[in-house]
Amino acid sequence: MNNDYNSHHYYLAFSFFQKIEPANIKKLKIFFSNMRQAFFASPSELERAGLKPSLAADFIIWRDSPAASIKTMLEILNREKISFITWDDPEYPSLLKEIFAPPPVLYYKGRLDNTIKNNLSVVGSRKHSSYGQRAISELLPTVVRHNINIVSGLALGIDALAHQVALNNGGVTWAVLGSGLDYRNIYPPAHLQLAQAIIDSGGALISEFPPGAPPYRQNFPQRNRIVAGLSQATLVIESKIRSGALITAHYALDANREVLAVPGNICSEFSAGPNRLIKSGAKTISSPDDILEIYGL
């Protein structure tokens, strides 16, 4: 392993070893003086740092394989035009750093502008109604024109509509993915053109998963904590009782962020989620001013 690599690069290496979770990286960060030392630690040292013996053993096997080459990792990132930052870097979003188990490494394509002060996460059903589409067209253009960045997940339905409204109104939008940012794994494939438009407009695609990571089902609840963590508030527009949108709302609550919801028809299953959130104390949103008030605008 090249001695020119620093702690920044060894965070990257640990990220490519996908069996290790943010909580374990935090244990290593506390125990070792730097991540290079952690990377080359013995199994017993890794166990003393807090890793389970089986995880430490798996890591040692991986570390000694060609897959652990930082040079190769950097070549992949360069080829795919993917940048990365770690939670030790000043560019790392300050709001995201406040959540439980923030990702040690963030990969991004485009521009991850940490000077943006106001972010609004917008989430909802993949199968939306005309009401959901109208709610977005009524609420978000004014919000975007007040320089509030729209954060969502690039998914079908409400997510895509939110990104598109931001683009149509000259705003910035960030899309958080549940897969790697390499061209082959951007998900859903139907939104490759939208993803490129987000990059071209000065926004960003973001992921905690390294290039090559497929869009596994279990990745999406995990990425929802990032969607919520990047913003001061999360707006839910149409969702069923059991949905990724409500998972995102719960992550927002856990991070002590505002949860906003658009009320809907009591006879529609797609309004069940927002209506329940309102019943539980979420702020009812019926106009752009309701959102702007949260940001003091």
C-alpha positions as CSV (number, residue, x, y, z in Angstrom):
1,M,0.0,0.0,0.0
2,N,1.4,3.4,-1.1
3,N,2.7,5.5,1.9
4,D,1.5,8.6,0.1
5,Y,-2.1,7.9,1.0
6,N,-3.5,9.7,4.1
7,S,-6.4,9.2,6.5
8,H,-8.8,10.7,3.9
9,H,-7.9,7.8,1.5
10,Y,-8.2,5.1,4.2
11,Y,-11.8,6.2,4.9
12,L,-12.4,5.5,1.2
13,A,-10.8,2.1,1.6
14,F,-13.1,1.2,4.6
15,S,-16.1,2.4,2.6
16,F,-15.3,0.0,-0.2
17,F,-15.4,-2.8,2.4
18,Q,-19.2,-2.7,2.7
19,K,-19.6,-5.0,5.6
20,I,-18.5,-2.3,8.0
21,E,-21.1,0.2,9.2
22,P,-20.7,3.8,10.2
23,A,-20.9,2.9,13.9
24,N,-17.9,0.6,13.5
25,I,-15.9,3.3,11.6
26,K,-16.6,5.6,14.5
27,K,-15.2,3.1,17.0
28,L,-12.0,2.8,14.8
29,K,-11.7,6.6,14.6
30,I,-11.9,6.9,18.4
31,F,-9.5,4.0,19.1
32,F,-6.8,4.7,16.6
33,S,-4.8,7.9,16.0
34,N,-5.7,7.9,12.3
35,M,-7.5,5.7,9.7
36,R,-4.2,4.5,8.2
37,Q,-3.3,3.0,11.5
38,A,-6.7,1.4,11.7
39,F,-6.4,0.0,8.2
40,F,-3.2,-1.9,9.0
41,A,-4.2,-2.9,12.5
42,S,-3.9,-6.5,13.7
43,P,-7.1,-8.6,14.3
44,S,-6.6,-8.3,18.1
45,E,-6.3,-4.5,17.8
46,L,-9.4,-4.3,15.7
47,E,-11.3,-6.3,18.3
48,R,-10.0,-4.1,21.1
49,A,-11.3,-1.1,19.1
50,G,-14.8,-2.7,19.2
51,L,-15.1,-4.8,16.1
52,K,-16.6,-8.3,16.4
53,P,-14.0,-11.1,15.8
54,S,-15.8,-12.3,12.7
55,L,-15.9,-8.8,11.2
56,A,-12.3,-8.2,12.0
57,A,-11.4,-11.5,10.4
58,D,-13.4,-10.7,7.3
59,F,-11.7,-7.3,7.0
60,I,-8.2,-8.8,7.2
61,I,-9.0,-11.2,4.4
62,W,-10.4,-8.4,2.3
63,R,-7.5,-6.1,3.1
64,D,-5.1,-8.6,1.7
65,S,-7.0,-8.9,-1.6
66,P,-6.6,-6.9,-4.8
67,A,-10.0,-5.3,-4.1
68,A,-8.4,-3.3,-1.3
69,S,-6.1,-1.3,-3.6
70,I,-6.7,2.4,-3.0
71,K,-5.0,3.2,-6.4
72,T,-7.7,1.1,-8.1
73,M,-10.4,2.8,-6.1
74,L,-9.2,6.2,-7.2
75,E,-9.0,5.1,-10.8
76,I,-12.6,3.9,-10.6
77,L,-13.8,7.2,-9.1
78,N,-11.9,9.2,-11.8
79,R,-13.3,7.1,-14.6
80,E,-16.8,7.5,-13.3
81,K,-16.3,11.2,-12.5
82,I,-17.3,10.6,-8.9
83,S,-15.9,12.7,-6.1
84,F,-15.8,11.9,-2.4
85,I,-15.6,13.6,1.0
86,T,-15.2,12.2,4.5
87,W,-16.8,13.4,7.7
88,D,-13.4,15.0,8.7
89,D,-13.5,17.3,5.6
90,P,-14.8,20.9,6.0
91,E,-16.9,20.4,2.9
92,Y,-19.0,17.7,4.6
93,P,-22.6,19.0,5.1
94,S,-22.9,20.2,8.7
95,L,-26.5,19.2,9.0
96,L,-25.8,15.7,8.0
97,K,-23.0,15.4,10.6
98,E,-25.6,16.0,13.3
99,I,-27.6,12.8,12.7
100,F,-27.2,9.4,14.3
101,A,-24.6,7.4,12.4
102,P,-23.7,9.9,9.6
103,P,-22.0,8.2,6.7
104,P,-18.2,8.4,7.1
105,V,-17.8,8.8,3.3
106,L,-20.1,10.7,0.9
107,Y,-19.7,10.1,-2.9
108,Y,-21.1,12.7,-5.2
109,K,-21.4,13.6,-8.8
110,G,-21.8,17.3,-9.7
111,R,-21.5,20.0,-7.1
112,L,-22.1,19.4,-3.4
113,D,-22.2,23.1,-2.3
114,N,-21.8,23.4,1.4
115,T,-22.6,27.2,1.2
116,I,-26.3,26.4,0.6
117,K,-28.0,27.3,3.9
118,N,-31.6,26.1,3.3
119,N,-32.5,22.5,2.2
120,L,-36.0,21.0,2.0
121,S,-36.4,17.3,1.7
122,V,-39.4,16.3,-0.4
123,V,-40.6,12.7,-0.3
124,G,-43.8,10.8,-1.3
125,S,-45.3,7.9,-3.1
126,R,-43.9,6.3,-6.2
127,K,-47.5,6.0,-7.4
128,H,-48.9,9.5,-7.1
129,S,-52.3,10.9,-7.9
130,S,-53.1,14.0,-9.9
131,Y,-53.6,15.7,-6.5
132,G,-50.0,14.9,-5.5
133,Q,-48.7,16.4,-8.8
134,R,-50.8,19.5,-8.3
135,A,-49.7,19.9,-4.7
136,I,-46.0,19.9,-5.9
137,S,-46.8,22.4,-8.7
138,E,-48.6,24.7,-6.3
139,L,-46.0,24.5,-3.4
140,L,-42.5,24.1,-4.7
141,P,-41.9,26.8,-7.4
142,T,-42.2,29.6,-4.9
143,V,-40.0,27.7,-2.4
144,V,-37.4,27.1,-5.1
145,R,-37.4,30.8,-6.1
146,H,-36.6,31.6,-2.5
147,N,-33.3,29.7,-2.9
148,I,-34.3,26.6,-1.0
149,N,-32.5,23.6,-2.3
150,I,-34.7,20.5,-2.9
151,V,-33.4,17.2,-1.7
152,S,-35.0,13.9,-2.7
153,G,-34.3,10.4,-3.8
154,L,-34.6,10.3,-7.6
155,A,-37.3,7.7,-7.3
156,L,-40.3,7.4,-9.5
157,G,-43.3,9.5,-8.5
158,I,-43.1,12.4,-6.1
159,D,-39.3,12.4,-5.9
160,A,-38.9,12.9,-9.6
161,L,-41.6,15.5,-9.7
162,A,-39.8,17.5,-6.9
163,H,-36.5,17.3,-8.7
164,Q,-38.1,18.4,-12.0
165,V,-39.9,21.4,-10.5
166,A,-36.6,22.6,-8.9
167,L,-34.9,22.3,-12.4
168,N,-37.8,24.0,-14.1
169,N,-37.6,27.0,-11.8
170,G,-33.9,27.5,-11.9
171,G,-33.2,25.9,-8.5
172,V,-30.6,23.5,-7.2
173,T,-31.6,20.0,-6.3
174,W,-29.7,17.0,-4.7
175,A,-30.7,13.4,-5.3
176,V,-29.6,10.8,-2.7
177,L,-29.3,7.3,-4.2
178,G,-29.5,3.8,-2.6
179,S,-26.8,2.5,-4.9
180,G,-23.4,3.4,-6.3
181,L,-23.1,6.4,-8.6
182,D,-21.4,4.6,-11.4
183,Y,-23.4,4.8,-14.6
184,R,-24.5,1.1,-14.5
185,N,-26.0,1.3,-11.0
186,I,-27.8,4.7,-11.1
187,Y,-31.4,3.8,-10.1
188,P,-33.9,3.9,-11.5
189,P,-32.4,3.6,-15.0
190,A,-35.5,5.5,-16.4
191,H,-34.1,8.6,-14.6
192,L,-30.6,8.7,-16.1
193,Q,-31.6,11.8,-18.1
194,L,-33.0,13.5,-15.0
195,A,-29.9,12.6,-13.1
196,Q,-27.7,14.2,-15.7
197,A,-29.9,17.3,-15.7
198,I,-29.5,17.6,-11.9
199,I,-25.7,17.5,-12.4
200,D,-25.8,20.0,-15.3
201,S,-27.9,22.5,-13.3
202,G,-25.3,22.7,-10.5
203,G,-26.9,20.1,-8.2
204,A,-25.6,16.7,-7.2
205,L,-26.1,13.0,-7.0
206,I,-25.1,11.7,-3.6
207,S,-24.6,8.3,-2.1
208,E,-22.8,6.6,0.8
209,F,-22.4,3.5,-1.3
210,P,-19.2,3.0,-3.4
211,P,-19.3,2.7,-7.1
212,G,-20.3,-0.8,-8.1
213,A,-22.9,-1.2,-5.3
214,P,-26.2,-2.4,-6.8
215,P,-29.6,-0.8,-5.7
216,Y,-30.4,-3.5,-3.2
217,R,-33.7,-3.2,-1.5
218,Q,-32.3,-2.8,2.0
219,N,-30.2,0.2,0.9
220,F,-33.2,2.5,0.5
221,P,-34.4,2.8,4.1
222,Q,-30.7,3.4,4.9
223,R,-30.3,6.2,2.4
224,N,-33.5,7.8,3.7
225,R,-31.7,8.9,6.8
226,I,-29.4,10.9,4.5
227,V,-32.3,12.5,2.7
228,A,-33.7,13.6,6.0
229,G,-30.4,14.5,7.5
230,L,-29.4,16.9,4.8
231,S,-32.3,19.2,5.5
232,Q,-33.9,21.4,8.1
233,A,-37.3,20.0,7.2
234,T,-38.9,17.1,5.4
235,L,-42.1,17.5,3.4
236,V,-44.3,14.4,2.8
237,I,-46.6,14.6,-0.2
238,E,-48.8,11.5,-0.5
239,S,-47.7,8.2,1.0
240,K,-49.3,5.0,2.3
241,I,-49.1,4.1,5.9
242,R,-46.1,1.7,5.2
243,S,-43.7,3.6,2.9
244,G,-40.2,4.9,2.5
245,A,-41.6,8.4,2.8
246,L,-42.7,7.8,6.4
247,I,-39.4,6.2,7.2
248,T,-37.7,9.4,6.0
249,A,-40.1,11.4,8.2
250,H,-39.3,9.3,11.2
251,Y,-35.5,9.9,10.6
252,A,-36.2,13.6,10.4
253,L,-38.0,13.4,13.8
254,D,-35.1,11.5,15.3
255,A,-32.7,14.2,14.1
256,N,-34.9,16.9,15.7
257,R,-35.9,18.3,12.3
258,E,-39.3,19.7,11.2
259,V,-41.7,17.3,9.6
260,L,-44.3,18.8,7.2
261,A,-47.2,17.1,5.5
262,V,-49.7,17.9,2.8
263,P,-53.2,16.8,4.0
264,G,-55.2,14.7,1.6
265,N,-58.5,12.9,0.9
266,I,-59.4,10.7,3.8
267,C,-60.7,8.1,1.3
268,S,-57.3,7.8,-0.5
269,E,-54.7,5.3,0.6
270,F,-52.0,7.8,-0.6
271,S,-53.2,10.4,1.9
272,A,-53.1,8.0,4.9
273,G,-49.4,8.7,5.6
274,P,-49.5,12.5,5.6
275,N,-52.8,12.6,7.5
276,R,-51.3,10.3,10.2
277,L,-48.3,12.5,10.5
278,I,-50.5,15.6,10.9
279,K,-52.5,13.8,13.6
280,S,-49.2,13.1,15.3
281,G,-48.0,16.7,15.3
282,A,-46.5,17.4,11.8
283,K,-47.0,20.9,10.5
284,T,-49.9,21.1,8.0
285,I,-48.8,22.5,4.7
286,S,-51.4,24.2,2.5
287,S,-49.5,27.0,0.8
288,P,-45.8,27.9,0.0
289,D,-45.9,30.5,2.8
290,D,-46.3,27.6,5.3
291,I,-43.0,26.3,4.2
292,L,-41.2,29.6,3.9
293,E,-42.2,30.4,7.5
294,I,-40.2,27.4,8.7
295,Y,-37.1,29.0,7.1
296,G,-37.9,32.5,8.4
297,L,-38.5,33.8,4.8
